[in-house]
Every structure is written in C-alpha cells, then in structure tokens.
Amino acid sequence: MTQGNSPFRKMLYQVIFKADTPAGKAFDVALIICILASVGVVMMDSVETISKECHELFYGLEWFFTILFTLEYILRLYCVPSKLKYTISFFGIIDLLSILPTYLGLFARGMSYLKVIRILRVLRVFRILKLGNHTRQADLLRRALYASRAKIMVFLCFVLTLVVIIGALMYSIEGTQDDTGFTSIPKSIYWAIVTLTTVGYGDISPQTAPGQFLAAIVMLMGYSIIAVPTGIVTAQIIQTPKKSHTCPTCNHTQHDPDANFCNKCGAQL
C-alpha cells in the first residue's frame, strides 16, 4: 500500500476536511474556538493598558496558537490529495496567511497585528453547520456583481469626475477665504468625497453663503449617489439565472440552487 493511500492519511483527511462525521465536526469546532481565542489575544494585546499587565502571557499564547496552526497547516498539506489545489484555494491561502504574520513580526513589528486575518477562518462554520444554501446565495450575489461590473465602473468614473468638478468649484469659492480649510484643490476634492458619501467628518466646512449653498446641493446629491449602485446590483440579481445542477440519472439541469432532488425524475442530486 502506498503512502498516499495509507489508512492514517485517509483518517486524517476525513477528520480535517470533512464535517459530516463526529470527529470532523469536533475538530472544526475546536479549531474555530482556537481561532476566536487567538484573535481575542491579538485584540487585547493592542490595548495598551491591558498589554502592560499581560504582555508576556499574550506573547506566549500567540506563539502557542501560531505553532498549533502551523502544525495544522502541515497536516492539511500532508493528507490532502491535491496539495497544489488546496494551497491556491481560498481557505488554503487564508490558512497560510493566518500563520505568516507571527513569523514576519520577528522582522517587522507592525506585521504582527495582521494576525486578525485569522478571523476569516471562522467561515468554516458554514461547512460545519451545513449552511450550504447561504454560500449559494453568496455565489449568486458574486455573479451579479461580476455581471454588473461594467455599469459599476461607469458609475464610479462619473462619481470621480463629479467630485473633481465639485472640489474645483468649492476651491474657487472658499479658497480665497482665510481659515476655511480649502487650501488646495486636492483638499477640496477630499471634502467633496466626504460630503457626497454623507460621511461628514466636519473637519472642513464652507463659511460663505455660495459655498454653503453648493454644500447643500452636494449633500442632497449624496443620497441619490448611494442608491445607484444598489439599484444596479439588485436589477442584475433579478436577471441572473439560477445556477443549475445536473441530475446524475436523467441529466436534467434545470434545478433550484437549494434543490436536493431532481424535479423531473425524483433522483437525489
């Protein structure tokens, strides 16, 4: 028997990659608990008052979780049939990125806080709880966004052009005033973006009547600007056909994404 077909490797694969067995589900639940705990350690370590008291503890826990996730990643590579396919997959990349920041933090201190990317590994809960329908709905949204990419790009180009024009107008109105904050066209464009998106930091504000009138128009425009991309994506979702599944018995393909049985012959999909 070859190493690739060894019972131990098969057992590891079932535990690590399958959630339809008690051992596999227990492994994934334990993994998610460790992920949440490690993210909590990173977050608490960033709080200066807590870090002063518990820095050594956090440092030890961080290396514990990093070594644990490193061993897990090695075991995944060991038991997976296609190592390249796993390595370049979404979860494969996330698994690798979850352990790299700690090692990179030995050379660049700021890199260590990127460990919070581990929270993305919690997405495995979809597999554990069998929330496949939610992932299919996410795929529908992804396909709608991709199909409407041209319209969204045109809209973004329009918005960029608009904020440049508004910024130039506001600079011509307020730039001659003292202490208004509109010291340059780029600064005025920044104000236009903040106002148009209805964020409104308030660090820069017009002081003259013409400037305030223009600001009011930009604020009102902001509401319609926000609604446009939502309408584009919603219309595309309505037009996007449902992803079909092929029946292994009769080869019928027109099924709902969450269908478990063929609507023509009744066979299980």
Backbone as CSV, one residue per row, in Angstrom:
resi,resn,N_x,N_y,N_z,CA_x,CA_y,CA_z,C_x,C_y,C_z
1,MET,0.844,-1.191,0.000,0.000,0.000,0.000,0.881,1.244,0.000
2,THR,0.594,2.160,-0.888,1.402,3.362,-1.000,1.080,4.308,0.135
3,GLN,2.020,5.242,0.339,1.831,6.206,1.417,0.607,7.074,1.179
4,GLY,0.344,7.405,-0.123,-0.777,8.275,-0.451,-2.117,7.655,-0.115
5,ASN,-2.178,6.251,-0.037,-3.424,5.570,0.263,-3.414,4.965,1.660
6,SER,-2.499,5.399,2.512,-2.376,4.820,3.844,-3.624,5.135,4.664
7,PRO,-4.031,4.198,5.531,-5.218,4.436,6.374,-5.078,5.664,7.260
8,PHE,-3.856,5.916,7.754,-3.650,7.084,8.618,-3.919,8.371,7.861
9,ARG,-3.435,8.448,6.622,-3.653,9.662,5.837,-5.136,9.838,5.513
10,LYS,-5.799,8.723,5.199,-7.230,8.803,4.915,-8.001,9.249,6.156
11,MET,-7.584,8.720,7.308,-8.252,9.097,8.547,-8.063,10.584,8.835
12,LEU,-6.840,11.077,8.639,-6.573,12.492,8.831,-7.413,13.348,7.899
13,TYR,-7.514,12.943,6.649,-8.290,13.699,5.665,-9.753,13.767,6.075
14,GLN,-10.304,12.654,6.550,-11.700,12.642,6.971,-11.930,13.559,8.166
15,VAL,-10.986,13.593,9.094,-11.137,14.412,10.293,-10.960,15.888,9.984
16,ILE,-9.939,16.220,9.161,-9.589,17.616,8.936,-10.469,18.280,7.880
17,PHE,-10.814,17.555,6.835,-11.513,18.181,5.708,-12.998,17.848,5.631
18,LYS,-13.470,16.883,6.403,-14.879,16.503,6.351,-15.561,16.873,7.660
19,ALA,-16.754,17.459,7.528,-17.503,17.857,8.725,-18.753,17.012,8.921
20,ASP,-18.893,15.928,8.127,-20.093,15.098,8.231,-19.878,13.893,9.144
21,THR,-18.789,13.885,9.907,-18.527,12.835,10.886,-18.361,13.487,12.252
22,PRO,-18.636,12.754,13.333,-18.461,13.346,14.668,-17.047,13.861,14.906
23,ALA,-16.037,13.107,14.459,-14.650,13.532,14.655,-14.342,14.793,13.850
24,GLY,-14.840,14.832,12.607,-14.604,16.000,11.763,-15.275,17.242,12.312
25,LYS,-16.506,17.082,12.797,-17.215,18.245,13.364,-16.541,18.719,14.643
26,ALA,-16.095,17.777,15.471,-15.415,18.147,16.709,-14.112,18.879,16.408
27,PHE,-13.401,18.418,15.385,-12.147,19.080,15.011,-12.405,20.509,14.563
28,ASP,-13.427,20.711,13.736,-13.716,22.057,13.229,-14.209,22.977,14.340
29,VAL,-15.005,22.461,15.261,-15.476,23.276,16.377,-14.300,23.691,17.253
30,ALA,-13.406,22.750,17.546,-12.221,23.066,18.346,-11.339,24.081,17.621
31,LEU,-11.234,23.931,16.299,-10.419,24.854,15.510,-10.986,26.270,15.576
32,ILE,-12.296,26.399,15.458,-12.926,27.717,15.489,-12.765,28.358,16.872
33,ILE,-12.852,27.560,17.928,-12.627,28.087,19.277,-11.205,28.629,19.400
34,CYS,-10.230,27.897,18.872,-8.834,28.350,18.911,-8.644,29.618,18.079
35,ILE,-9.322,29.683,16.929,-9.215,30.870,16.069,-9.753,32.097,16.799
36,LEU,-10.933,31.966,17.396,-11.530,33.088,18.117,-10.665,33.498,19.308
37,ALA,-10.100,32.511,19.993,-9.237,32.816,21.131,-7.981,33.552,20.685
38,SER,-7.384,33.117,19.567,-6.160,33.759,19.084,-6.429,35.187,18.618
39,VAL,-7.579,35.404,17.969,-7.941,36.759,17.551,-8.185,37.638,18.776
40,GLY,-8.807,37.071,19.796,-9.023,37.816,21.030,-7.713,38.220,21.686
41,VAL,-6.723,37.342,21.637,-5.405,37.661,22.202,-4.769,38.833,21.462
42,VAL,-4.858,38.807,20.120,-4.284,39.895,19.318,-4.976,41.217,19.644
43,MET,-6.296,41.178,19.759,-7.045,42.406,20.036,-6.721,42.953,21.422
44,MET,-6.650,42.090,22.422,-6.353,42.538,23.777,-4.921,43.059,23.890
45,ASP,-4.013,42.450,23.122,-2.620,42.885,23.163,-2.445,44.278,22.570
46,SER,-3.403,44.701,21.744,-3.311,46.037,21.152,-3.806,47.126,22.098
47,VAL,-4.464,46.734,23.197,-4.926,47.697,24.207,-3.771,47.937,25.173
48,GLU,-3.266,49.146,25.190,-2.029,49.440,25.921,-2.130,49.118,27.406
49,THR,-3.243,49.482,28.041,-3.361,49.265,29.489,-3.377,47.774,29.835
50,ILE,-3.998,46.959,28.976,-4.034,45.515,29.221,-2.707,44.876,28.844
51,SER,-2.123,45.352,27.756,-0.866,44.782,27.276,0.263,44.947,28.281
52,LYS,0.283,46.070,29.020,1.335,46.293,30.011,1.297,45.242,31.107
53,GLU,0.092,44.812,31.459,-0.057,43.846,32.544,0.132,42.404,32.070
54,CYS,-0.274,42.110,30.841,-0.324,40.714,30.385,0.470,40.470,29.109
55,HIS,1.437,41.318,28.796,2.148,41.184,27.524,2.855,39.833,27.407
56,GLU,3.513,39.401,28.468,4.234,38.133,28.424,3.270,36.966,28.204
57,LEU,2.122,37.025,28.857,1.113,35.981,28.680,0.602,35.977,27.249
58,PHE,0.277,37.159,26.714,-0.202,37.253,25.344,0.852,36.759,24.349
59,TYR,2.107,37.102,24.627,3.200,36.687,23.738,3.315,35.162,23.705
60,GLY,3.210,34.544,24.877,3.283,33.087,24.937,2.086,32.432,24.267
61,LEU,0.885,32.979,24.490,-0.310,32.422,23.860,-0.262,32.563,22.347
62,GLU,0.270,33.702,21.884,0.342,33.918,20.448,1.238,32.872,19.778
63,TRP,2.375,32.612,20.380,3.255,31.595,19.802,2.656,30.201,19.931
64,PHE,1.890,29.964,20.980,1.201,28.679,21.118,0.216,28.470,19.973
65,PHE,-0.616,29.488,19.711,-1.593,29.374,18.630,-0.900,29.292,17.268
66,THR,0.171,30.056,17.083,0.875,30.032,15.802,1.459,28.659,15.525
67,ILE,2.105,28.064,16.524,2.670,26.717,16.346,1.549,25.704,16.103
68,LEU,0.426,25.870,16.830,-0.717,24.968,16.652,-1.259,25.056,15.230
69,PHE,-1.448,26.283,14.724,-1.967,26.457,13.367,-0.941,26.038,12.315
70,THR,0.339,26.172,12.628,1.373,25.720,11.703,1.332,24.202,11.552
71,LEU,1.219,23.508,12.684,1.107,22.042,12.633,-0.148,21.619,11.885
72,GLU,-1.237,22.345,12.117,-2.487,22.028,11.407,-2.319,22.201,9.906
73,TYR,-1.655,23.296,9.505,-1.431,23.553,8.074,-0.562,22.462,7.458
74,ILE,0.462,22.018,8.176,1.329,20.942,7.679,0.537,19.646,7.526
75,LEU,-0.332,19.358,8.493,-1.157,18.151,8.414,-2.130,18.222,7.251
76,ARG,-2.653,19.411,6.974,-3.545,19.558,5.826,-2.800,19.254,4.523
77,LEU,-1.590,19.794,4.411,-0.777,19.519,3.225,-0.421,18.041,3.129
78,TYR,-0.232,17.412,4.265,0.172,16.009,4.284,-0.935,15.089,3.790
79,CYS,-2.180,15.362,4.208,-3.246,14.405,3.917,-4.102,14.766,2.709
80,VAL,-4.029,16.011,2.222,-4.887,16.388,1.101,-4.396,15.717,-0.188
81,PRO,-5.302,15.188,-1.021,-4.873,14.514,-2.257,-4.150,15.441,-3.222
82,SER,-4.678,16.651,-3.413,-4.059,17.609,-4.333,-3.520,18.786,-3.533
83,LYS,-2.217,18.766,-3.281,-1.602,19.807,-2.449,-1.662,21.174,-3.123
84,LEU,-1.436,21.221,-4.441,-1.460,22.496,-5.157,-2.859,23.094,-5.148
85,LYS,-3.867,22.262,-5.364,-5.247,22.749,-5.391,-5.631,23.340,-4.044
86,TYR,-5.220,22.689,-2.949,-5.522,23.227,-1.626,-4.733,24.503,-1.356
87,THR,-3.465,24.525,-1.747,-2.600,25.671,-1.450,-3.112,26.952,-2.083
88,ILE,-3.644,26.857,-3.316,-4.102,28.056,-4.021,-5.598,28.300,-3.852
89,SER,-6.259,27.458,-3.056,-7.686,27.665,-2.808,-7.875,28.801,-1.808
90,PHE,-9.117,29.273,-1.673,-9.410,30.380,-0.761,-8.988,30.052,0.661
91,PHE,-9.452,28.900,1.159,-9.123,28.539,2.529,-7.648,28.184,2.680
92,GLY,-7.035,27.652,1.647,-5.607,27.350,1.708,-4.779,28.609,1.881
93,ILE,-5.146,29.663,1.141,-4.432,30.937,1.247,-4.670,31.562,2.617
94,ILE,-5.921,31.513,3.094,-6.239,32.074,4.411,-5.501,31.316,5.516
95,ASP,-5.440,29.981,5.390,-4.725,29.184,6.390,-3.252,29.574,6.457
96,LEU,-2.657,29.832,5.293,-1.245,30.232,5.261,-1.053,31.639,5.822
97,LEU,-1.949,32.554,5.421,-1.836,33.937,5.897,-2.071,34.054,7.397
98,SER,-2.760,33.094,7.978,-3.047,33.161,9.410,-1.821,32.875,10.263
99,ILE,-0.805,32.228,9.687,0.395,31.911,10.473,1.596,32.768,10.088
100,LEU,1.577,33.358,8.889,2.731,34.140,8.448,2.988,35.398,9.281
101,PRO,1.962,36.184,9.680,2.239,37.436,10.392,3.082,37.277,11.650
102,THR,2.898,36.181,12.398,3.680,36.000,13.617,5.161,35.863,13.296
103,TYR,5.460,35.085,12.258,6.862,34.922,11.861,7.415,36.215,11.262
104,LEU,6.589,36.905,10.469,7.037,38.175,9.897,7.207,39.243,10.972
105,GLY,6.436,39.096,12.068,6.539,40.055,13.158,7.898,40.040,13.840
106,LEU,8.683,38.955,13.635,10.037,38.909,14.183,10.949,39.926,13.502
107,PHE,10.574,40.309,12.262,11.402,41.242,11.493,10.761,42.623,11.373
108,ALA,9.425,42.678,11.409,8.720,43.964,11.314,7.589,43.950,12.332
109,ARG,7.684,44.773,13.349,6.731,44.739,14.467,5.293,44.965,14.019
110,GLY,5.077,45.883,13.103,3.718,46.199,12.681,3.001,45.037,12.012
111,MET,3.747,44.089,11.458,3.133,42.961,10.758,2.385,42.037,11.702
112,SER,2.776,42.020,12.967,2.184,41.060,13.893,0.689,41.273,14.089
113,TYR,0.207,42.518,13.933,-1.217,42.789,14.141,-2.076,42.318,12.968
114,LEU,-1.433,41.895,11.874,-2.195,41.336,10.756,-2.740,39.953,11.081
115,LYS,-2.405,39.458,12.277,-2.886,38.131,12.664,-4.406,38.078,12.782
116,VAL,-5.040,39.248,12.848,-6.503,39.247,12.952,-7.151,38.684,11.697
117,ILE,-6.358,38.488,10.633,-6.911,37.877,9.419,-7.390,36.458,9.704
118,ARG,-6.957,35.912,10.832,-7.402,34.561,11.204,-8.916,34.479,11.344
119,ILE,-9.546,35.605,11.604,-10.995,35.591,11.788,-11.701,35.069,10.541
120,LEU,-11.046,35.209,9.363,-11.647,34.708,8.129,-11.784,33.192,8.147
121,ARG,-10.975,32.533,8.957,-11.059,31.078,9.020,-12.363,30.616,9.667
122,VAL,-13.021,31.526,10.383,-14.294,31.173,11.009,-15.358,30.886,9.950
123,LEU,-15.107,31.290,8.698,-16.054,30.992,7.623,-16.285,29.491,7.473
124,ARG,-15.406,28.697,8.054,-15.621,27.247,8.011,-16.887,26.835,8.748
125,VAL,-17.430,27.738,9.568,-18.665,27.421,10.282,-19.795,27.131,9.299
126,PHE,-19.727,27.703,8.075,-20.747,27.397,7.072,-20.756,25.910,6.748
127,ARG,-19.541,25.326,6.727,-19.452,23.905,6.412,-19.899,23.060,7.601
128,ILE,-19.547,23.497,8.799,-19.888,22.725,9.989,-21.399,22.671,10.199
129,LEU,-22.051,23.834,10.047,-23.490,23.921,10.293,-24.323,23.595,9.073
130,LYS,-23.625,23.192,7.988,-24.294,22.818,6.735,-25.166,23.953,6.207
131,LEU,-24.602,25.155,6.206,-25.324,26.315,5.698,-25.003,26.511,4.220
132,GLY,-25.084,25.438,3.466,-24.723,25.492,2.051,-25.583,26.448,1.258
133,ASN,-26.871,26.568,1.647,-27.751,27.465,0.912,-27.276,28.902,1.025
134,HIS,-26.693,29.275,2.175,-26.190,30.638,2.360,-24.992,30.895,1.449
135,THR,-24.139,29.890,1.291,-22.994,30.061,0.401,-23.449,30.139,-1.049
136,ARG,-24.525,29.426,-1.389,-25.049,29.509,-2.758,-25.630,30.892,-3.022
137,GLN,-26.286,31.466,-2.014,-26.810,32.822,-2.171,-25.668,33.826,-2.305
138,ALA,-24.578,33.586,-1.578,-23.402,34.445,-1.718,-22.820,34.332,-3.119
139,ASP,-22.875,33.139,-3.692,-22.382,32.950,-5.060,-23.272,33.690,-6.046
140,LEU,-24.577,33.710,-5.791,-25.491,34.458,-6.646,-25.161,35.945,-6.613
141,LEU,-24.879,36.469,-5.422,-24.501,37.880,-5.298,-23.177,38.154,-6.012
142,ARG,-22.230,37.231,-5.884,-20.933,37.399,-6.552,-21.097,37.457,-8.060
143,ARG,-21.930,36.564,-8.596,-22.133,36.546,-10.048,-22.858,37.801,-10.527
144,ALA,-23.771,38.329,-9.688,-24.475,39.561,-10.046,-23.516,40.747,-10.053
145,LEU,-22.625,40.804,-9.069,-21.631,41.879,-9.025,-20.700,41.808,-10.227
146,TYR,-20.303,40.587,-10.578,-19.396,40.431,-11.725,-20.090,40.823,-13.031
147,ALA,-21.354,40.449,-13.172,-22.081,40.763,-14.402,-22.342,42.257,-14.549
148,SER,-22.454,42.973,-13.421,-22.737,44.413,-13.478,-21.478,45.263,-13.315
149,ARG,-20.309,44.637,-13.467,-19.046,45.356,-13.244,-18.868,46.530,-14.193
150,ALA,-19.314,46.392,-15.442,-19.143,47.482,-16.413,-19.971,48.701,-16.004
151,LYS,-21.211,48.470,-15.589,-22.074,49.569,-15.160,-21.516,50.245,-13.906
152,ILE,-21.001,49.429,-12.986,-20.451,49.989,-11.760,-19.209,50.825,-12.059
153,MET,-18.372,50.364,-12.996,-17.178,51.122,-13.364,-17.542,52.461,-13.994
154,VAL,-18.570,52.460,-14.853,-19.026,53.713,-15.451,-19.532,54.659,-14.369
155,PHE,-20.274,54.107,-13.418,-20.798,54.913,-12.313,-19.661,55.497,-11.478
156,LEU,-18.639,54.692,-11.178,-17.512,55.176,-10.386,-16.738,56.266,-11.128
157,CYS,-16.576,56.103,-12.435,-15.905,57.141,-13.229,-16.694,58.442,-13.198
158,PHE,-18.015,58.320,-13.265,-18.873,59.510,-13.179,-18.711,60.197,-11.824
159,VAL,-18.693,59.415,-10.741,-18.553,59.979,-9.399,-17.198,60.655,-9.243
160,LEU,-16.136,60.014,-9.737,-14.805,60.613,-9.652,-14.743,61.944,-10.400
161,THR,-15.353,61.968,-11.585,-15.398,63.222,-12.351,-16.182,64.284,-11.599
162,LEU,-17.288,63.857,-10.990,-18.149,64.787,-10.267,-17.432,65.411,-9.071
163,VAL,-16.700,64.586,-8.296,-16.043,65.132,-7.109,-14.890,66.060,-7.491
164,VAL,-14.249,65.809,-8.622,-13.197,66.717,-9.081,-13.792,68.079,-9.434
165,ILE,-14.926,68.066,-10.149,-15.586,69.320,-10.523,-16.075,70.069,-9.283
166,ILE,-16.722,69.335,-8.368,-17.226,69.958,-7.148,-16.078,70.521,-6.315
167,GLY,-14.983,69.756,-6.217,-13.830,70.219,-5.461,-13.234,71.485,-6.044
168,ALA,-13.145,71.547,-7.375,-12.606,72.741,-8.032,-13.521,73.939,-7.814
169,LEU,-14.835,73.713,-7.893,-15.787,74.796,-7.659,-15.693,75.312,-6.224
170,MET,-15.627,74.382,-5.274,-15.551,74.798,-3.879,-14.247,75.535,-3.590
171,TYR,-13.167,75.114,-4.223,-11.893,75.813,-4.016,-11.952,77.229,-4.569
172,SER,-12.630,77.380,-5.721,-12.749,78.716,-6.308,-13.618,79.628,-5.455
173,ILE,-14.556,79.021,-4.691,-15.432,79.823,-3.836,-14.791,80.106,-2.488
174,GLU,-14.254,79.065,-1.859,-13.766,79.184,-0.492,-12.255,79.376,-0.396
175,GLY,-11.548,79.130,-1.475,-10.091,79.185,-1.404,-9.525,80.551,-1.098
176,THR,-10.294,81.573,-1.379,-9.814,82.936,-1.116,-10.040,83.371,0.331
177,GLN,-10.822,82.564,1.061,-11.116,82.913,2.458,-10.015,82.370,3.380
178,ASP,-9.881,82.981,4.515,-8.878,82.566,5.494,-9.473,81.532,6.449
179,ASP,-8.659,80.550,6.809,-9.009,79.558,7.835,-10.277,78.773,7.508
180,THR,-10.528,78.477,6.243,-11.678,77.642,5.877,-11.279,76.184,5.683
181,GLY,-10.001,75.941,5.480,-9.533,74.579,5.261,-9.420,74.193,3.808
182,PHE,-10.002,74.976,2.913,-9.938,74.674,1.477,-8.655,75.304,0.910
183,THR,-7.527,74.726,1.275,-6.235,75.313,0.919,-5.737,74.894,-0.452
184,SER,-6.357,73.882,-1.047,-5.943,73.412,-2.371,-7.090,72.647,-3.007
185,ILE,-6.958,72.382,-4.300,-7.996,71.607,-4.987,-8.053,70.173,-4.466
186,PRO,-6.906,69.489,-4.250,-7.000,68.133,-3.666,-7.711,68.118,-2.316
187,LYS,-7.450,69.134,-1.478,-8.133,69.212,-0.194,-9.637,69.430,-0.381
188,SER,-9.987,70.205,-1.380,-11.398,70.445,-1.671,-12.061,69.192,-2.239
189,ILE,-11.311,68.416,-3.020,-11.841,67.144,-3.536,-12.091,66.176,-2.387
190,TYR,-11.173,66.161,-1.424,-11.376,65.337,-0.220,-12.681,65.720,0.471
191,TRP,-12.936,67.030,0.614,-14.188,67.485,1.227,-15.385,67.017,0.409
192,ALA,-15.272,67.096,-0.915,-16.376,66.694,-1.784,-16.690,65.208,-1.620
193,ILE,-15.651,64.377,-1.506,-15.865,62.936,-1.328,-16.538,62.662,0.013
194,VAL,-16.049,63.312,1.068,-16.620,63.110,2.402,-18.079,63.555,2.446
195,THR,-18.389,64.659,1.787,-19.757,65.179,1.804,-20.676,64.367,0.913
196,LEU,-20.203,64.012,-0.259,-21.036,63.267,-1.214,-21.394,61.883,-0.689
197,THR,-20.498,61.278,0.049,-20.775,59.950,0.614,-21.536,60.030,1.930
198,THR,-21.939,61.244,2.328,-22.705,61.511,3.556,-21.944,61.119,4.821
199,VAL,-20.614,61.032,4.755,-19.822,60.735,5.951,-19.772,61.962,6.852
200,GLY,-19.353,63.099,6.281,-19.385,64.367,7.004,-18.530,64.424,8.239
201,TYR,-17.209,64.378,8.088,-16.319,64.471,9.241,-16.428,65.827,9.944
202,GLY,-16.645,66.883,9.172,-16.758,68.205,9.767,-15.437,68.903,10.004
203,ASP,-14.327,68.289,9.564,-13.031,68.936,9.752,-12.847,70.125,8.816
204,ILE,-13.568,70.099,7.684,-13.560,71.234,6.757,-15.005,71.594,6.462
205,SER,-15.326,72.869,6.509,-16.693,73.289,6.201,-16.663,74.668,5.557
206,PRO,-17.551,74.903,4.582,-17.602,76.214,3.913,-18.144,77.289,4.839
207,GLN,-17.632,78.498,4.668,-18.026,79.612,5.528,-18.850,80.668,4.797
208,THR,-18.771,80.702,3.479,-19.507,81.711,2.716,-20.857,81.165,2.297
209,ALA,-21.771,82.082,1.950,-23.115,81.678,1.518,-23.081,80.851,0.237
210,PRO,-22.310,81.242,-0.801,-22.243,80.401,-2.011,-21.672,79.016,-1.717
211,GLY,-20.660,78.964,-0.842,-20.074,77.673,-0.501,-21.052,76.785,0.233
212,GLN,-21.825,77.361,1.143,-22.819,76.577,1.879,-23.953,76.126,0.972
213,PHE,-24.290,76.938,-0.018,-25.329,76.541,-0.978,-24.849,75.352,-1.805
214,LEU,-23.599,75.408,-2.262,-23.041,74.286,-3.018,-22.959,73.036,-2.143
215,ALA,-22.597,73.213,-0.885,-22.521,72.071,0.031,-23.889,71.424,0.202
216,ALA,-24.940,72.229,0.299,-26.298,71.685,0.446,-26.683,70.850,-0.770
217,ILE,-26.321,71.331,-1.956,-26.623,70.575,-3.181,-25.882,69.245,-3.179
218,VAL,-24.596,69.281,-2.772,-23.795,68.048,-2.732,-24.374,67.062,-1.724
219,MET,-24.840,67.555,-0.581,-25.445,66.668,0.423,-26.678,65.971,-0.122
220,LEU,-27.529,66.726,-0.825,-28.737,66.128,-1.402,-28.382,65.127,-2.497
221,MET,-27.360,65.450,-3.284,-26.915,64.527,-4.324,-26.394,63.225,-3.726
222,GLY,-25.836,63.307,-2.507,-25.250,62.122,-1.875,-26.244,60.998,-1.697
223,TYR,-27.491,61.331,-1.372,-28.494,60.285,-1.170,-28.781,59.516,-2.459
224,SER,-28.884,60.230,-3.571,-29.136,59.555,-4.846,-27.907,58.784,-5.315
225,ILE,-26.724,59.307,-5.014,-25.493,58.620,-5.418,-25.382,57.262,-4.734
226,ILE,-25.747,57.205,-3.456,-25.669,55.950,-2.708,-26.645,54.921,-3.266
227,ALA,-27.803,55.368,-3.734,-28.839,54.442,-4.190,-28.520,53.803,-5.543
228,VAL,-27.701,54.450,-6.360,-27.460,53.960,-7.723,-26.813,52.579,-7.761
229,PRO,-25.661,52.346,-7.090,-25.054,51.008,-7.176,-25.941,49.915,-6.613
230,THR,-26.737,50.253,-5.585,-27.665,49.267,-5.035,-28.694,48.851,-6.082
231,GLY,-29.221,49.828,-6.824,-30.185,49.523,-7.879,-29.572,48.703,-9.004
232,ILE,-28.324,49.013,-9.357,-27.649,48.267,-10.432,-27.505,46.800,-10.055
233,VAL,-27.015,46.549,-8.841,-26.799,45.163,-8.409,-28.121,44.430,-8.224
234,THR,-29.131,45.109,-7.671,-30.435,44.477,-7.471,-31.056,44.060,-8.795
235,ALA,-30.996,44.933,-9.787,-31.542,44.602,-11.104,-30.808,43.419,-11.715
236,GLN,-29.495,43.352,-11.495,-28.720,42.252,-12.056,-29.034,40.937,-11.354
237,ILE,-29.292,40.998,-10.036,-29.654,39.786,-9.304,-30.956,39.207,-9.843
238,ILE,-31.899,40.088,-10.147,-33.188,39.632,-10.680,-32.997,38.960,-12.038
239,GLN,-32.068,39.493,-12.845,-31.843,38.966,-14.185,-30.925,37.755,-14.211
240,THR,-30.141,37.542,-13.124,-29.181,36.439,-13.108,-29.914,35.120,-13.006
241,PRO,-29.683,34.197,-13.951,-30.352,32.895,-13.874,-29.832,32.076,-12.714
242,LYS,-30.695,31.265,-12.177,-30.295,30.401,-11.076,-29.312,29.351,-11.559
243,LYS,-28.333,29.079,-10.736,-27.325,28.075,-11.079,-27.946,26.690,-11.025
244,SER,-27.827,25.945,-12.098,-28.469,24.632,-12.179,-27.513,23.532,-11.747
245,HIS,-28.114,22.380,-11.386,-27.351,21.196,-11.038,-27.798,20.077,-11.969
246,THR,-26.840,19.284,-12.431,-27.148,18.209,-13.364,-27.525,16.949,-12.606
247,CYS,-28.662,16.352,-12.982,-29.110,15.111,-12.361,-28.246,13.952,-12.857
248,PRO,-27.675,13.141,-11.965,-26.829,12.022,-12.401,-27.607,10.910,-13.083
249,THR,-28.947,10.917,-12.930,-29.767,9.845,-13.508,-30.288,10.195,-14.900
250,CYS,-30.927,11.378,-15.037,-31.536,11.740,-16.318,-30.845,12.911,-16.996
251,ASN,-29.796,13.453,-16.382,-29.034,14.582,-16.938,-29.849,15.865,-17.069
252,HIS,-30.963,15.938,-16.350,-31.746,17.165,-16.339,-30.979,18.239,-15.569
253,THR,-30.990,19.485,-16.057,-30.136,20.526,-15.461,-30.901,21.665,-14.806
254,GLN,-32.185,21.810,-15.066,-32.923,22.966,-14.552,-33.442,22.703,-13.146
255,HIS,-32.562,22.986,-12.146,-32.935,22.812,-10.751,-32.638,24.084,-9.976
256,ASP,-33.377,24.278,-8.891,-33.073,25.391,-7.993,-31.740,25.139,-7.304
257,PRO,-31.025,26.228,-6.918,-29.719,26.042,-6.268,-29.769,25.205,-5.004
258,ASP,-30.920,25.261,-4.256,-31.006,24.523,-2.997,-31.765,23.204,-3.144
259,ALA,-31.978,22.751,-4.409,-32.728,21.518,-4.632,-31.898,20.306,-4.223
260,ASN,-32.538,19.335,-3.567,-31.880,18.088,-3.179,-32.277,16.926,-4.073
261,PHE,-33.412,17.078,-4.796,-33.893,16.012,-5.659,-34.232,16.573,-7.027
262,CYS,-34.094,15.778,-8.038,-34.394,16.176,-9.412,-35.888,16.422,-9.559
263,ASN,-36.258,17.539,-10.189,-37.682,17.851,-10.346,-38.286,17.168,-11.569
264,LYS,-37.492,16.318,-12.240,-38.007,15.584,-13.404,-38.185,14.098,-13.076
265,CYS,-37.130,13.475,-12.508,-37.207,12.032,-12.233,-37.233,11.716,-10.752
266,GLY,-36.950,12.675,-9.901,-37.004,12.451,-8.461,-35.716,11.898,-7.867
267,ALA,-34.683,11.709,-8.663,-33.426,11.159,-8.131,-32.730,12.197,-7.257
268,GLN,-31.935,11.712,-6.313,-31.209,12.609,-5.429,-30.047,13.256,-6.179
269,LEU,-29.898,14.577,-5.980,-28.824,15.304,-6.664,-27.524,15.189,-5.894
